[in-house]
Structures are given as C-alpha cells and as structure tokens.
Amino acid sequence: MVLPTPEGLAAARRRMRAALDYAEAHCPAGDVPVAALVEDARGRLLAAATNRREADGDPTAHAEVLALRAAAARLGDGWRLTGCTITVTLEPCAMCAGAIMAARLARVEFGAFEPKTGACGSRWDLLRDRASPLPAPEVRGGVLAEEAARPLRGFFSKTNNSGRFPG
C-alpha cells in the first residue's frame, strides 16, 4: 500500500474546498447540494457542475455526469479524459462511477461517504473492481469528509425532517 504524499493530500483538500464553494454558490434550490470539478493533468480547471436533477427534470443530471460532459466538450478532442482528476463533494453512485470509468479519468476524489448508494467503496467499489477490463483510477475518499457532509445534512433536515444524512 502506498500512502498519499502530503502534497497530494493538500492538493485534494484545495480542490475539495473549491468544490464545496461551488456547490454552495451554484446548486439550484431543491437539488441535493453536490458539486463536481474536473481538472486536467496540469491542474487546469476544465469543468464544474452541480446536481440538477430537480431543476432539469433529468434523472441523469448528477454533478459528475454534467462535469464530465463539459470537460470533454472543453477539451474538444474526444471523450477520453485521460490524466484528469474529478473531485466530488459526495461519493459517486453506480451511474456516475460507470461514467467516470468510461471517461478514463486518472483520479477520483470525494468528500462525504454515501453508505446507501456509494459506488467507490461504501456500498460497492465499482472503480476498483478487478473484473473490469478498464483501468482503475486512483481513488481518495473522505477528503474533508465532515465539511462535505455538513451541507448535505442541512439539505436533508429541510427536506425529510429527519436531519439524517447517512454519510
């Protein structure tokens, strides 16, 4: 097992703070406050998106899917996002993990764990499934986990009166 470098962890925290700020500033009312950022191998921001399922009436409008689409369009040389990093405030679900694998990202970072639907280690671990013929990206979960869980708890306390975000 290789431990992350202090520089890598500091960079992941920087990206997560940017994603949390983006979620707070741009997530439509009524949508779960999740944001995803995609950076290229040089650290240049290619795309940022928030969940928009409710706003768009689209079950696939998760922050990750929207950010991947925008990043591929910005690169303009196909759909492969080789060498890129996606930073997401909440652990990706199975649909988003599949899209991340298909896009060939190098790294996935997420904040809050999602024990109900998380597909990067909590419920399933699709990104590191040895049966997959696709290359596995590096995965770093729990980046600023408590900070990432706070807005989710606040959202769910308003929408389901339980105040219980599972993460």
Steps between C-alpha positions, in 0.01 A plus 500: 500500500630844408406785728402830340764769493442810712503705178233277347279526806540878513403524132197274558387721789542812286287346225238383750470847652447639150232236434324578829505873419364426152216287640403773744503772235347317204279209605135566408250511785338162547795300366734307726798736548772300326769641272763342277813659353720355226863608467744396231840344575655848538241608758301721263128509580310359203147486641287545808141391549238439767213258527210615283257205509215702644580821310524321165258213560778266390586188702853498355579863588740411779790740556755242384326424169453868421862582587632211288293614201622859537864395544493282188342784302761745625788273405341455161708199400265215582340355806806365680603697807830316546717658768213703646378515860138526609427640844148441633352613829308170541608146415386419145212259441518201264389705197763765563773247581423330168524833316830577676641163394376542145664843477836351608574750778823453691375604844179527700478696823185525705397656828208345686447125490156380380418163664165465319613544138876563505684305231859595582541289812197549726227280352690376196846564362443511128809706422735238641311188398761254374250353255489828306704507180549877542795651685417590860543864598663601825227557760528722805188509715418703807676819392369760743223250573340689787498830311352322197227331707382822670306654208349161422375462857354850480324421173352174625389655830287741295365243253426193712484644851734234630818706470670172424739488214630146504862600438 
